[in-house]
Amino acid sequence: MFLVTTALEKYWDTSKKILFLGEWCKLYSRKHIWEKLEYEVMPYHWDDREKLYYDYIYLDGIYERYLKQLAKKLNEIHCVNYSERYWRILIGPWLFYFIEIFFDRYESINNAKNRGDIKQTWITECENDFFTPYDFNDFLSEIINDKYNHLLFSYLIKKIGAIPFASIEKLENNETHSNFIYNINKKKLFFLKLITLYNNIIPQNLKRYVFIGSYLRNSDLFKLQIALGQLPCLFKGYIDKFPEYHIDKKLRKRISFQDSTNEFELLLNELIPFQIPFLYLESYKEYKNRVLRQFPKKSDLIFTANASIIIEAFKFWAAEQSEDGAKLVLTQHGGHHGMGLWSAELKHEITISDIYFTWGWDNKETDKICSMPSGQLYRLKNKFKPKKDGVILWVMMELPRYSYWLYSIPVGPQMLHYFNDQKRFFEKLDKNAKERLLIKPFMNDFGWDNRKRLKDMMPDVRQYEGKKNMKELLKESRLFIGTYNATTYLETFAANFPTILFWNPYYWELKEEVKPYFKLLLDAGILHYTPESAAEKVNKIFNDPMSWWMSEDIQSAKNIFCKRFALIDDNWIHIWNEELKTIVVR
């Protein structure tokens, strides 16, 4: 058997029987190539969902140990004395992503090794500094790509041994880097600089509450800030210049970790010092100083929905401000939070926050959770009504071919089961229902070639080709079909729009305490755990879905669910105002 680790075909020896490491190797657009080969596909180690859950717990423990050690090392290197929380805010997202990604690739290679029948594979010769990202977003842009994953697999194959390999390409240090840059057009750049100038003019006592990446409409944000007694400000978390990219190997060699007899952790010890983003090491001091010059010098409360994960400038500033006593308030920004059995990202957000606003749910394990009406969902109330002769809007999701951060969703190649469920749903629909369907494929294609795949699976169904978002398309629809446990159906619930849901509960594990709420949706016929059951319900109601949706039992089930997971209130700005003021004086 010849082992193929990714979809990069120059590393395939097609003269031999192929063992694909995973379904991620088989690009649908290249089906005409690989379907002619003699091949097998390795079973995916996380198809055992119990293993996935326990691996998540194990990796979370590793993350906590490595964060503690890394915080100490970075304090020494940068001659500072920040708390562990400071470093968790700054480097936490990168660290838990990297550990979880690396473990998945490690397990995949180990499983292939344990087969004992692999005769050869082709790798790229590389060292442990094969890729050093500029920042967290640079890292995110690479981890879903074949080139990065091929290098990671190459490194593991060489280090673990037992799989015969030949190096067909040698990579110089960091040669793979994508020269990641932020491109902002001149008009937007001018607007951002104008906002910064305006913010700097406002007196400090009139901008005590700072909102960045709040997911609120500007008009609502302005009303909230006025209620809080300050002038409206728009902070975008943008830095107009970035330090030049020069890796200092000598500096990175100063990072070391306690020894371990565990092979996986020993490899982590080698890789982490050379994989930490440039912004947290070589550029740390320069970038931090630029951030602190552009952001408020002192704040009482910082509020965000997602900037704590994706906006580097925000992380640098919020970490600094939290050390100085500012309260960090985070809010839920999407579905699945509070429902899923596990989520590395949600755990991180709650841990770094002083208070965490949810859309109705609570958590008895921490006193940080604050159940609040959602400003993000409230703006959808009475926003659109179903169109009697409209389409049945069928909204798809898509996830990367390679695993990334861990939460209770389909992982990596398990997307193929999701596509198959869509086909089963379509096949059970009546002819008249099929004629009214409109599929909205996911906006990003991670190599699954979703449009072509769906077309081949369901040739007669219409695919939306325009640029309208889901909310705009709902105005032209009679019924919404949701196919995954995330934000979309919470939005249709908030809008009181007729909704049918289906997904496979094996891949969408729930917390025990939330199961009764989902059972309400199941019993009402809103949620279905098989595609066939969902199709049967659509066949019954699609001619007049509003009559079904507005019935007492359906509205009751939906309203009870929304009170827990999609809470809205006409007075939400007043409620938020009172709570934020209370948080400041605690």
C-alpha positions as CSV (number, residue, x, y, z in Angstrom):
1,M,0.0,0.0,0.0
2,F,1.1,3.5,-0.8
3,L,0.0,6.1,1.8
4,V,-1.5,9.4,0.4
5,T,-2.0,12.0,3.1
6,T,-3.6,14.9,1.3
7,A,-5.2,16.0,-2.0
8,L,-1.8,17.1,-3.4
9,E,-1.5,14.7,-6.3
10,K,2.3,15.2,-6.9
11,Y,2.7,13.1,-3.7
12,W,0.6,10.2,-5.1
13,D,2.2,7.1,-6.6
14,T,-0.7,6.0,-8.8
15,S,1.2,3.0,-10.0
16,K,0.6,1.3,-6.6
17,K,-2.5,0.5,-4.6
18,I,-3.4,3.6,-2.7
19,L,-4.3,4.1,1.0
20,F,-6.0,7.5,1.4
21,L,-5.4,8.7,4.9
22,G,-8.9,10.3,4.9
23,E,-11.7,11.5,2.7
24,W,-10.0,14.9,2.6
25,C,-7.6,13.4,0.0
26,K,-10.4,12.9,-2.5
27,L,-11.4,16.2,-4.0
28,Y,-14.8,15.8,-5.7
29,S,-13.5,18.0,-8.6
30,R,-10.8,15.3,-9.2
31,K,-13.1,12.3,-9.0
32,H,-12.2,11.4,-12.6
33,I,-8.7,10.8,-11.4
34,W,-9.0,8.9,-8.1
35,E,-12.1,6.8,-9.0
36,K,-9.9,5.0,-11.5
37,L,-7.3,4.0,-8.9
38,E,-7.2,0.9,-6.8
39,Y,-7.6,2.4,-3.3
40,E,-8.8,2.2,0.3
41,V,-9.7,5.0,2.7
42,M,-8.6,4.9,6.3
43,P,-11.5,4.9,8.8
44,Y,-11.5,8.2,10.6
45,H,-10.5,7.9,14.3
46,W,-13.1,10.4,15.4
47,D,-16.0,8.5,13.8
48,D,-16.0,7.1,17.3
49,R,-17.7,10.1,18.9
50,E,-17.1,8.8,22.4
51,K,-13.4,8.9,21.6
52,L,-13.8,12.4,20.2
53,Y,-15.4,13.6,23.4
54,Y,-12.8,12.1,25.7
55,D,-10.0,13.3,23.4
56,Y,-11.4,16.8,23.8
57,I,-11.3,16.5,27.6
58,Y,-7.7,15.2,27.4
59,L,-6.6,18.0,25.0
60,D,-8.2,20.6,27.2
61,G,-6.1,19.4,30.0
62,I,-3.0,19.6,27.9
63,Y,-3.9,23.1,26.8
64,E,-4.2,24.3,30.4
65,R,-0.8,22.9,31.3
66,Y,0.9,24.3,28.3
67,L,-0.7,27.7,28.7
68,K,0.6,27.9,32.2
69,Q,4.2,27.2,31.1
70,L,4.0,29.3,28.0
71,A,2.7,32.3,30.0
72,K,5.7,32.1,32.3
73,K,8.2,31.8,29.4
74,L,6.6,34.8,27.5
75,N,6.8,36.9,30.6
76,E,10.5,36.1,30.8
77,I,11.2,36.7,27.1
78,H,9.3,40.0,27.0
79,C,10.5,41.2,30.5
80,V,6.9,41.7,31.8
81,N,5.0,40.2,34.6
82,Y,1.5,39.6,33.3
83,S,-1.1,37.2,34.7
84,E,-2.0,33.9,33.2
85,R,-5.3,35.5,32.2
86,Y,-3.5,38.1,30.1
87,W,-1.7,35.4,28.1
88,R,-4.9,33.3,27.8
89,I,-6.7,36.3,26.2
90,L,-3.8,36.9,23.9
91,I,-2.5,33.5,22.8
92,G,-5.2,31.2,24.0
93,P,-7.2,30.9,20.7
94,W,-4.1,30.0,18.8
95,L,-2.9,27.5,21.4
96,F,-6.0,25.4,21.8
97,Y,-6.6,25.4,18.0
98,F,-3.1,24.2,17.4
99,I,-3.1,21.5,20.0
100,E,-6.4,20.1,18.8
101,I,-5.4,20.2,15.1
102,F,-2.0,18.6,15.7
103,F,-3.5,15.8,17.8
104,D,-6.0,14.9,15.0
105,R,-3.2,14.7,12.4
106,Y,-1.0,12.7,14.9
107,E,-3.8,10.2,15.6
108,S,-4.4,9.8,11.8
109,I,-0.8,9.0,11.1
110,N,-0.6,6.6,14.1
111,N,-3.6,4.7,12.9
112,A,-2.0,4.3,9.4
113,K,1.2,3.2,11.0
114,N,-0.6,0.5,13.1
115,R,-2.0,-1.1,9.9
116,G,1.4,-2.5,9.2
117,D,0.9,-2.9,5.5
118,I,2.2,0.5,4.2
119,K,5.2,0.1,2.0
120,Q,5.9,3.8,1.2
121,T,4.7,7.4,1.2
122,W,6.1,10.6,-0.2
123,I,6.8,13.6,2.0
124,T,8.3,17.0,1.9
125,E,11.5,17.3,3.9
126,C,11.0,20.0,6.5
127,E,12.0,21.0,10.0
128,N,9.9,22.0,13.0
129,D,9.8,25.6,11.8
130,F,8.2,24.7,8.4
131,F,5.5,27.3,9.0
132,T,5.3,30.2,11.4
133,P,2.1,32.2,11.0
134,Y,2.2,36.0,11.1
135,D,-0.8,36.1,13.5
136,F,-3.9,34.0,14.4
137,N,-5.8,34.9,11.2
138,D,-2.8,33.9,9.1
139,F,-2.8,30.6,11.0
140,L,-6.6,30.1,10.3
141,S,-6.1,30.8,6.6
142,E,-3.6,27.9,6.3
143,I,-4.9,25.1,8.5
144,I,-7.7,24.2,6.2
145,N,-5.4,23.9,3.2
146,D,-3.7,20.8,1.7
147,K,-0.2,22.3,1.7
148,Y,-0.1,23.1,5.4
149,N,-1.6,19.7,6.3
150,H,0.8,17.9,4.0
151,L,3.7,19.5,5.8
152,L,2.2,18.6,9.2
153,F,1.8,15.0,8.1
154,S,5.3,15.0,6.6
155,Y,6.7,16.1,9.9
156,L,4.8,13.5,11.8
157,I,5.8,10.6,9.4
158,K,9.4,11.5,9.7
159,K,9.3,11.9,13.5
160,I,7.1,8.9,14.4
161,G,8.8,6.5,12.1
162,A,7.6,3.0,11.1
163,I,6.1,4.3,7.8
164,P,8.7,4.0,5.0
165,F,9.0,7.4,3.1
166,A,10.9,9.1,0.4
167,S,11.5,12.9,0.4
168,I,10.6,14.2,-3.0
169,E,10.9,17.9,-2.1
170,K,13.0,19.8,0.4
171,L,11.5,22.9,1.9
172,E,13.6,25.7,3.3
173,N,12.6,27.2,6.6
174,N,9.2,29.0,6.3
175,E,9.3,28.8,2.5
176,T,5.6,27.7,2.6
177,H,4.5,31.0,4.1
178,S,1.7,32.6,2.1
179,N,3.0,36.2,2.6
180,F,-0.3,36.9,4.4
181,I,-1.3,40.6,4.4
182,Y,-4.3,42.6,5.2
183,N,-5.7,44.4,2.2
184,I,-8.0,47.3,2.9
185,N,-9.2,49.6,0.1
186,K,-8.5,53.3,0.4
187,K,-12.1,54.3,1.0
188,K,-12.4,52.0,3.9
189,L,-9.0,53.0,5.2
190,F,-10.0,56.7,5.2
191,F,-13.3,55.8,7.0
192,L,-11.4,53.9,9.7
193,K,-8.9,56.7,10.2
194,L,-11.8,59.2,10.5
195,I,-13.4,57.0,13.2
196,T,-10.1,56.8,15.1
197,L,-9.8,60.6,15.0
198,Y,-13.3,61.1,16.2
199,N,-12.8,58.6,19.0
200,N,-9.6,60.3,20.1
201,I,-11.4,63.7,20.4
202,I,-14.1,62.4,22.8
203,P,-13.1,63.0,26.5
204,Q,-12.1,59.9,28.4
205,N,-15.1,60.2,30.9
206,L,-17.5,59.9,27.9
207,K,-16.1,56.6,26.6
208,R,-15.9,54.4,29.6
209,Y,-17.8,51.6,27.9
210,V,-16.0,50.3,24.8
211,F,-17.9,48.1,22.3
212,I,-15.9,46.3,19.6
213,G,-17.3,43.6,17.3
214,S,-20.6,43.7,19.3
215,Y,-22.8,42.3,16.5
216,L,-25.2,45.1,17.2
217,R,-26.6,47.5,14.6
218,N,-24.9,50.9,14.8
219,S,-28.3,52.5,15.6
220,D,-28.8,50.2,18.5
221,L,-25.3,50.6,19.7
222,F,-25.6,54.4,19.7
223,K,-28.9,54.2,21.7
224,L,-27.2,51.9,24.2
225,Q,-24.2,54.1,24.6
226,I,-26.4,57.2,25.1
227,A,-28.4,55.3,27.8
228,L,-25.0,54.5,29.4
229,G,-24.3,58.2,29.6
230,Q,-21.6,58.5,26.9
231,L,-21.2,59.8,23.4
232,P,-21.5,57.2,20.7
233,C,-18.2,55.7,19.6
234,L,-17.3,53.1,16.9
235,F,-14.2,51.1,17.6
236,K,-13.1,48.7,14.9
237,G,-10.0,47.2,16.4
238,Y,-8.0,48.1,13.3
239,I,-4.2,48.8,13.2
240,D,-3.1,50.4,9.9
241,K,0.5,49.2,9.9
242,F,2.0,45.8,10.7
243,P,5.6,45.1,11.7
244,E,7.8,43.4,9.1
245,Y,8.1,39.6,9.2
246,H,11.5,38.3,10.4
247,I,11.7,35.1,12.4
248,D,14.3,35.0,15.2
249,K,15.2,31.4,15.8
250,K,17.5,32.2,18.7
251,L,14.6,33.9,20.5
252,R,12.3,30.9,19.8
253,K,14.8,28.4,21.2
254,R,14.4,30.1,24.6
255,I,10.9,28.5,24.8
256,S,10.9,25.1,26.3
257,F,8.5,22.8,28.2
258,Q,8.7,20.2,30.8
259,D,9.7,16.8,29.5
260,S,7.1,14.1,29.0
261,T,7.1,10.4,28.2
262,N,4.0,10.9,26.0
263,E,5.1,10.9,22.4
264,F,2.4,13.4,21.4
265,E,3.5,15.9,24.0
266,L,7.1,15.5,23.2
267,L,6.3,16.4,19.6
268,L,4.3,19.4,20.9
269,N,7.4,20.5,22.9
270,E,9.3,20.6,19.6
271,L,6.7,22.3,17.5
272,I,5.1,25.0,19.6
273,P,8.2,27.2,20.0
274,F,8.5,27.5,16.2
275,Q,4.7,27.6,15.4
276,I,3.8,30.4,17.7
277,P,2.6,33.4,15.6
278,F,5.2,36.1,14.9
279,L,3.0,38.7,16.5
280,Y,3.3,37.1,19.9
281,L,7.1,36.9,19.9
282,E,9.3,38.9,17.5
283,S,6.8,41.7,17.0
284,Y,5.2,41.6,20.4
285,K,6.5,44.9,21.8
286,E,6.2,46.9,18.7
287,Y,2.7,45.8,17.9
288,K,1.5,46.2,21.5
289,N,2.8,49.8,21.5
290,R,1.0,50.6,18.3
291,V,-2.3,49.1,19.7
292,L,-2.1,51.0,22.9
293,R,-1.6,54.3,21.1
294,Q,-4.7,53.8,19.0
295,F,-7.1,52.5,21.7
296,P,-8.5,54.2,24.8
297,K,-6.0,54.6,27.6
298,K,-8.5,53.6,30.2
299,S,-11.9,51.9,30.1
300,D,-14.2,50.6,32.8
301,L,-15.9,47.9,30.6
302,I,-15.0,46.3,27.3
303,F,-17.8,44.5,25.4
304,T,-17.4,42.2,22.4
305,A,-19.1,39.3,20.6
306,N,-16.2,37.8,18.6
307,A,-13.2,40.1,18.7
308,S,-11.7,38.1,21.5
309,I,-11.0,35.3,18.9
310,I,-10.3,37.0,15.6
311,I,-9.1,40.5,16.1
312,E,-5.5,40.6,17.3
313,A,-5.4,44.3,18.2
314,F,-8.4,43.8,20.4
315,K,-6.7,40.9,22.2
316,F,-3.6,42.9,22.9
317,W,-5.6,45.9,24.2
318,A,-8.2,43.9,26.1
319,A,-5.5,41.8,27.8
320,E,-3.7,45.0,28.9
321,Q,-6.9,46.7,30.1
322,S,-8.1,43.6,32.0
323,E,-4.8,43.8,33.9
324,D,-5.7,47.4,34.8
325,G,-9.1,46.4,36.2
326,A,-11.4,46.8,33.2
327,K,-14.3,44.4,33.2
328,L,-14.4,42.2,30.1
329,V,-17.9,41.3,29.0
330,L,-18.4,38.8,26.2
331,T,-21.7,37.9,24.5
332,Q,-22.9,34.9,22.6
333,H,-22.7,35.6,18.9
334,G,-24.2,32.4,17.4
335,G,-26.1,29.2,17.9
336,H,-24.9,26.0,19.4
337,H,-23.5,27.8,22.4
338,G,-25.1,26.5,25.6
339,M,-26.5,23.5,23.7
340,G,-23.6,21.4,22.5
341,L,-22.0,18.9,24.8
342,W,-18.6,20.5,24.3
343,S,-17.0,23.5,22.7
344,A,-13.4,24.6,23.1
345,E,-14.2,28.1,21.9
346,L,-17.1,28.7,24.2
347,K,-15.0,27.5,27.2
348,H,-12.3,30.0,26.2
349,E,-14.8,32.8,25.9
350,I,-16.3,32.2,29.3
351,T,-13.0,31.7,31.0
352,I,-11.5,35.0,29.9
353,S,-14.6,37.0,30.6
354,D,-15.8,38.7,33.8
355,I,-19.4,38.2,32.6
356,Y,-20.8,36.3,29.7
357,F,-24.1,37.3,28.2
358,T,-26.1,34.4,26.8
359,W,-29.3,34.3,24.7
360,G,-31.3,32.9,27.6
361,W,-29.4,29.8,28.9
362,D,-27.5,29.5,32.1
363,N,-24.8,27.3,33.5
364,K,-24.7,26.3,37.2
365,E,-21.0,25.5,37.0
366,T,-20.0,29.2,36.8
367,D,-21.3,32.5,38.2
368,K,-20.1,34.4,35.1
369,I,-23.2,33.5,33.0
370,C,-25.8,36.2,32.6
371,S,-29.0,35.3,30.7
372,M,-29.9,38.4,28.6
373,P,-32.3,39.2,25.7
374,S,-30.3,39.2,22.5
375,G,-29.9,42.5,20.7
376,Q,-28.6,40.6,17.7
377,L,-31.8,38.5,17.4
378,Y,-34.2,41.2,18.4
379,R,-33.6,43.1,15.2
380,L,-35.2,40.2,13.3
381,K,-38.5,40.5,15.2
382,N,-41.3,41.2,12.6
383,K,-38.5,41.6,10.0
384,F,-40.1,39.4,7.3
385,K,-43.2,37.3,6.8
386,P,-43.6,34.2,4.7
387,K,-44.7,34.6,1.2
388,K,-47.7,32.4,0.4
389,D,-46.5,31.4,-3.1
390,G,-42.8,31.6,-2.2
391,V,-40.1,29.0,-2.4
392,I,-39.1,26.4,0.2
393,L,-35.7,27.8,1.3
394,W,-33.3,25.0,2.1
395,V,-30.1,26.3,3.7
396,M,-26.9,24.3,3.7
397,M,-23.8,24.3,5.9
398,E,-20.2,23.3,5.1
399,L,-17.2,22.6,7.3
400,P,-13.5,22.2,6.4
401,R,-12.2,18.8,5.1
402,Y,-9.7,18.8,8.0
403,S,-10.7,19.2,11.6
404,Y,-10.1,22.5,13.3
405,W,-11.3,23.6,16.8
406,L,-13.4,21.0,18.6
407,Y,-17.1,21.3,19.3
408,S,-19.9,18.8,19.0
409,I,-20.5,19.0,15.2
410,P,-19.6,16.7,12.3
411,V,-15.8,16.7,12.1
412,G,-13.7,16.6,8.9
413,P,-14.8,13.7,6.6
414,Q,-18.1,13.4,8.5
415,M,-19.4,16.1,6.2
416,L,-20.0,13.3,3.7
417,H,-22.7,11.9,6.0
418,Y,-24.3,15.3,6.0
419,F,-24.4,15.5,2.2
420,N,-25.9,12.0,2.1
421,D,-28.7,13.1,4.5
422,Q,-29.6,16.0,2.2
423,K,-30.0,13.5,-0.6
424,R,-32.2,11.2,1.5
425,F,-34.4,14.2,2.4
426,F,-34.8,15.3,-1.2
427,E,-35.7,11.8,-2.4
428,K,-38.6,11.5,0.1
429,L,-40.2,14.8,-0.9
430,D,-43.4,14.9,-3.0
431,K,-43.0,16.1,-6.6
432,N,-44.8,19.4,-5.9
433,A,-42.6,20.1,-2.9
434,K,-39.5,19.4,-4.9
435,E,-40.6,21.9,-7.5
436,R,-40.7,24.7,-4.9
437,L,-37.3,24.0,-3.3
438,L,-34.5,26.4,-3.5
439,I,-31.1,25.3,-2.2
440,K,-28.8,27.9,-0.8
441,P,-25.3,26.3,-0.7
442,F,-22.9,27.4,1.9
443,M,-20.9,30.6,1.0
444,N,-17.5,29.0,1.5
445,D,-16.4,25.8,-0.3
446,F,-13.7,24.0,1.6
447,G,-12.9,21.6,-1.3
448,W,-16.1,19.6,-1.1
449,D,-17.1,21.2,-4.4
450,N,-20.6,21.6,-2.9
451,R,-22.5,23.0,-5.9
452,K,-21.3,20.3,-8.3
453,R,-21.8,17.6,-5.6
454,L,-25.3,18.7,-4.8
455,K,-26.1,19.0,-8.5
456,D,-25.0,15.4,-9.2
457,M,-26.9,14.1,-6.2
458,M,-30.1,16.1,-6.9
459,P,-30.0,17.2,-10.6
460,D,-33.5,18.7,-10.6
461,V,-33.3,21.0,-7.6
462,R,-32.6,24.7,-8.1
463,Q,-29.5,26.2,-6.5
464,Y,-29.5,29.9,-5.6
465,E,-26.8,31.7,-7.6
466,G,-27.2,35.3,-6.5
467,K,-25.7,37.4,-3.8
468,K,-28.7,37.8,-1.4
469,N,-28.1,36.5,2.1
470,M,-30.4,34.1,3.9
471,K,-32.5,36.9,5.5
472,E,-33.2,38.5,2.2
473,L,-34.2,35.2,0.6
474,L,-36.6,34.5,3.5
475,K,-38.7,37.4,2.2
476,E,-39.3,35.4,-1.0
477,S,-40.0,32.1,0.9
478,R,-42.9,30.3,2.5
479,L,-40.9,27.8,4.6
480,F,-37.3,27.5,6.0
481,I,-35.5,24.2,6.1
482,G,-32.6,24.2,8.6
483,T,-30.1,21.3,8.4
484,Y,-27.7,22.0,11.3
485,N,-27.7,23.1,14.9
486,A,-26.3,26.6,14.7
487,T,-27.5,30.2,14.3
488,T,-29.9,30.1,11.3
489,Y,-32.9,28.6,12.9
490,L,-32.6,30.7,16.0
491,E,-33.0,33.7,13.6
492,T,-36.1,32.2,12.0
493,F,-37.5,31.4,15.4
494,A,-36.9,35.0,16.5
495,A,-38.7,36.2,13.3
496,N,-41.5,33.7,13.9
497,F,-41.0,32.2,10.5
498,P,-42.2,28.7,9.6
499,T,-39.3,26.3,10.1
500,I,-38.5,22.6,9.7
501,L,-35.2,21.3,11.1
502,F,-33.4,18.0,10.7
503,W,-29.9,16.7,11.6
504,N,-28.3,13.6,12.8
505,P,-28.0,13.7,16.6
506,Y,-25.0,11.3,16.5
507,Y,-22.9,14.3,15.2
508,W,-24.7,17.0,17.2
509,E,-24.4,15.9,20.8
510,L,-26.3,17.9,23.4
511,K,-25.8,18.7,27.0
512,E,-28.1,16.5,29.2
513,E,-29.9,19.5,30.7
514,V,-31.0,20.9,27.3
515,K,-32.4,17.7,25.9
516,P,-36.0,18.4,27.2
517,Y,-36.1,21.6,25.2
518,F,-35.1,19.8,22.0
519,K,-37.7,17.1,22.8
520,L,-40.3,19.8,22.7
521,L,-39.3,20.7,19.1
522,L,-39.3,17.0,18.2
523,D,-42.7,16.3,19.7
524,A,-44.1,19.3,17.9
525,G,-42.7,18.1,14.5
526,I,-40.4,21.1,14.1
527,L,-37.2,19.1,14.6
528,H,-36.5,15.8,13.1
529,Y,-33.7,13.3,13.6
530,T,-34.0,11.6,10.2
531,P,-34.2,13.2,6.8
532,E,-37.2,11.0,5.9
533,S,-39.2,12.2,8.9
534,A,-38.5,15.8,8.0
535,A,-39.5,15.2,4.4
536,E,-42.8,13.7,5.5
537,K,-43.6,16.7,7.5
538,V,-42.7,19.1,4.7
539,N,-45.0,17.1,2.4
540,K,-47.9,17.6,4.8
541,I,-47.5,21.4,5.4
542,F,-45.7,23.0,2.5
543,N,-48.9,24.2,0.8
544,D,-49.8,26.3,3.8
545,P,-46.9,26.3,6.3
546,M,-48.2,29.4,8.2
547,S,-51.4,27.7,9.3
548,W,-49.3,24.8,10.8
549,W,-46.7,27.2,12.3
550,M,-49.2,29.4,14.0
551,S,-51.1,26.5,15.7
552,E,-51.1,26.6,19.5
553,D,-48.9,23.6,20.1
554,I,-46.2,24.7,17.6
555,Q,-46.1,28.2,18.9
556,S,-45.9,27.0,22.5
557,A,-43.0,24.6,21.8
558,K,-41.2,27.3,19.9
559,N,-41.7,30.0,22.5
560,I,-40.5,27.8,25.4
561,F,-37.4,26.9,23.4
562,C,-36.8,30.6,22.5
563,K,-37.0,31.7,26.1
564,R,-34.1,29.4,26.8
565,F,-32.0,29.8,23.6
566,A,-33.2,32.8,21.6
567,L,-34.5,35.3,24.1
568,I,-35.7,38.6,22.9
569,D,-37.3,41.6,24.7
570,D,-38.7,44.9,23.4
571,N,-36.8,46.6,26.3
572,W,-33.5,44.9,25.8
573,I,-31.5,48.2,25.6
574,H,-32.8,49.2,29.0
575,I,-32.1,45.8,30.5
576,W,-28.6,45.8,29.0
577,N,-28.0,49.4,30.3
578,E,-28.9,48.4,33.8
579,E,-26.8,45.3,33.8
580,L,-23.7,46.9,32.3
581,K,-23.8,49.7,34.9
582,T,-24.1,47.1,37.6
583,I,-21.1,45.1,36.3
584,V,-18.9,48.2,36.4
585,V,-19.5,48.8,40.1
586,R,-19.2,45.1,41.2
